[in-house]
Amino acid sequence: MILSDTIVAVATPHGFGGISVIRISGPDSKNIIKKISLTNRKNKQFKHQAVTLVNIIDNDGLPFEESVVTFFKKPHSYTGEDTIEVSCHGNPSIVNRIVSLCCTSGARPADPGEFTKRAFLNGKMDLVQAEAVASLIHSKTAEGASLNFKILCGDLSKEMNTIKKELKDLLVKIEFELDISEDCLQPNLVSRSLLSLKTIQATIKTALESHNSVRMLNDGANVVICGAPNAGKSTLLNCLSGIDRAITGPEAGTTRDTIRASISIGGTPVTLIDTAGLRVSKNKIEKEGVVRTKKEITRSDCVLALTPADIPIKKKHLKISSGPTIHVITKADLCTKKKIFYFKNKFPSACIISAKTSFGVPKLLDALQKHMGLFSSLSPIVPVTTGRQNLILKKISCCIQKSTNLLSSKGNPQLELVSFELRDALEQIDAVLGKTSTDEILNSVFGSFCVGK
Amino acid sequence: MKRPSPFFDVIVVGGGHAGAEASLICVKLGLSVSLVTINPGAVGRMSCNPSIGGLAKGQLVREIDVLGGIMGKITDLSALQYKMLNKSKGRAVWSPRAQVDKRIYEQEVLRRVSSPKNLSILRGEVVKINTSGGGVSGVVLLSGKVLFCRALIITCGTFLNGLIHIGEQKTRAGRMGERHSHGITESLRSLGFCSSRLKTGTPPRIKTSSIDFSKCSVSPGDREPSPFSHFTSVFSSPNLPCYITKTNTVTHKIINQNMHLSPMFTGDVVGRGPRYCPSIEDKIYRFPKRNEHALYLEPEWRNSGQVYLNGFSTSLPMSTQIKALRAVPALKNLELLRPGYAIEYDFFPPSQLKTTLETKTVSGLFLAGQINGTSGYEEAAGQGLVAGINAAMFVLNKKPLLLSREDSYLGVMLDDLTTKDTLEPYRMFTSRAEYRLLLRYSNAESRLIKHSDKHCLLTKRELSVLQKKINLTNAMVSATQVSLSKRALNHILQKIGEPLVKQKKPIIDILKRPRVSIKDFKEHILDEHLKATTLFFSLAEEAALEAETIIKYDGYIKRQKDQIKKLSSINKKKIPYDFNYKGVVSLSREAKEKLSIIKPETLGQAMRVSGVNPSDIAVLSVFLYR
């Protein structure tokens, strides 16, 4: 509830489009846009309600995108604060890049609904509206905490909790030193603290690496199409990408190398990867193709396991990957309605399609979206929150690094500075998991140490 | 209008650390004061440990000193040894402490309160508080005598319905051997205040000649101590040692066998005790795996023949105390002069107060010290001083002294007391201060001088001493901007085994290295500035240390100041006293209840009230400042 910071978020739906709009609101918005952009009209830039053409520059000062910037001076903006709107090309990777540049220049990713909340707090609404938003804010607190938690962390929640616990344990030991033990340090305090800092850092690293959706949004998701030879993999690739990307043919083993095509599902860039059919072969080239297929499967975000409708379905065809897999029964155009009904009963989770007639393709796309945990293109939550996760983890990692440096330097350890860094890190996590109060730390000190003379 | 008689501007009830500070500051501000106490001979008495200062408390004493209090000055007159605590950690948490001669301390306080013409000490027991028109008008004594006043400060310590426990034996008393007080609690309750019970304890006092010191380790003070007060210039400390010994498994076994006799465990004690100062039976019960606990032997006063046994606070029966302690080799022949005991007393949850320590409902009535649920001499003295200043401001019709979390530990304490639930006696800890890195013992003057100046809390001479120190610190910081040649720098760096530089650089760049001290630039900075100053040498040295800290902690100081800036708008937003929280539909039920009781003065305070969520604050801010 601190209004003195500056927030940023994408204001238009996530995904590809003609243009996207990024909104920055708060006292620093003008400074932030100045930091990340170049413009010819040095003196006339960013006047109230006027547009300025700028080049957005990356960290090295190189321009990568031309955008139109509009400035609204407080209180004449939606939020009632200084607001910047950046209209850029509607490409998720450009949009995400600009948002993350704003974040490294001092903005914070906005919470869902935060622009409206600010408008409310700045008195930009009449009493009826205000009361409505107020009760909304209130009713959303409990729910919002768990929602935030779920959305912000997803599968990271476990790691976040581990990191929080480790941070807290370490902080308790250090506060004991500062507040109770009057002089001598606990034996091994420094070496043990360094060890726990190392563990925390490792946890953060795995969390950052293992979290897929972040990567998917920046680089796109990889979907591997595989199955026995002549299952119709290349035909499906062509169907989904809408072009004749791969050569198809009635003979098994037409595709020997991996072929890629880019499409967009729900605004997220997806790379489809057509692979060589999985079979035992003596042909050297085809053998190499199978090896490559297996490699792609391990690297994929989702696998489409294809089985043609005209051949009996074996279990081994469905167990190609340990990751998310969708069973796709192809060549539905060869089946009677009765047969399709039979498949639906026997394989309820499978998608029955015909790449030739496009039968069942929309359902396959829905299934893909669900399997990869991508939200619908209308939900602005995904890019904001994933960006936020990354930001939080990186900030924590930075605090941990500083603590490590402080503890590793020669001379008396400046424990109060270490505590400051750890509290800063805790505060980052608290933004997601709820507040740690001073009393909580003190209580743990009293709980775990024999204090007092 | 004829004034009723006898009339005083301010009446102070109780002559402990809070009462003494309150009375003296009011006199200093030109008011007539009556100090009412049951026993004028016990004014300024140190009821428990023979030391002043300590972690976070040393900072408090420093702040009291800058705000015109006496605690630091009297400590310097009575100190037996000084020690800078936490020296092995970073400088923002260094805290001074002194062992003092309790007798001299007490005598010095008494001498000070006895001398001013405008301060009359009255032997008596207050049994009733008189009010008229929503404000305080005076007190009634047990003798029936009535006194009149504009402002009343109550500082009763542990005396309100005090009950001492030693084993199963219970005695009504305010302190061992001193009568408790009865009537004030009842009178305050009839005025609508609510009270509760707390408990605290003290360890035994033992005969020095019965201790085998050869079996103890020695704990000496600092060899080159600095005085507590900024204004002490004549100063010598005998540096008497303390001693340390340990309990053992036999001691623990004896205590375990007699645990059922401790009133802490039988349920006889209703009040909650401080967890940070647990009794020995509590320590043994909660940490059964520990085979020993340290015992600190501290002299009560010089040549007293008495030792304060720090670490052995207890309410076990006297015979058990003796038996358990005689199991310690150094105490084999122990003779007990006074057993340890627990004491229960009434306190008034401080959420009923404003941060000025005036009660919210009766104007002119101030409470300070243990009556507010705190513990410790320093906490009490600090509150007494603040209550005294604000009572004086009330009488003089001037603006009150408002301290904040970012300028002092005192401010943290006042804010905590008025917003948080008091579940145990409140003691100051450095971790309670979110801006700990800014609240150093060595910069109390620069944090608080604006208040001392505004409210005329110091003499001209004192004010100029503080100003000189601030100027000296600033001058030394500026002096580090000067660049030195490569040769000059490397000459210094070589001596202390630091990596050399390749070109000339400003001193400040080199000082930021962790192992380089301002003392390494003796000829370039210290000599010139220390020679020129008229400050007492230890204060001048402190200024040098402070300059070094400002440079070394620069990045962190900036980060803390940013944090303060972030919250400043919310901390400045005032809430009207009569704001109707129940009328704001969207506030949570808990927030409505808590806020209606506590009635925070600012939005920032409201935010810190336990049970109030950020969303409640968001809602509140709209309804208050639309």
Interface residues (C-beta under 8 A of the other chain):
Chain A: M1 I2 L3 S4 D5 K117 F120 L121 G123 L127 A130 E131 A134 S135 I137 H138 K140 T141 E175 E177 L178 D179 I180 E182 D183 C184 L185 S409 K410 G411 N412 P413 Q414 L415 E416 L417 S419 F420 T438 D439 I441 L442 V445 F446 C450 V451 G452 K453
Chain B: G54 L55 A56 L85 N86 K87 S88 K89 G90 R91 A92 V93 R97 P274 R275 Y276 C277 P278 K283 R286 F287 R290 H293 A294 Y296 N310 G311 S313 K420 F429 T430 S431 R432 E434 R436 L437 P514 R515 Y553 Y556 R559 Q560 K565 K566 L567 S569 I570 V585 S586 L587 S588 M607 N613 P614 S615 D616 I617 A618 V619 S621 V622 F623 Y625 R626
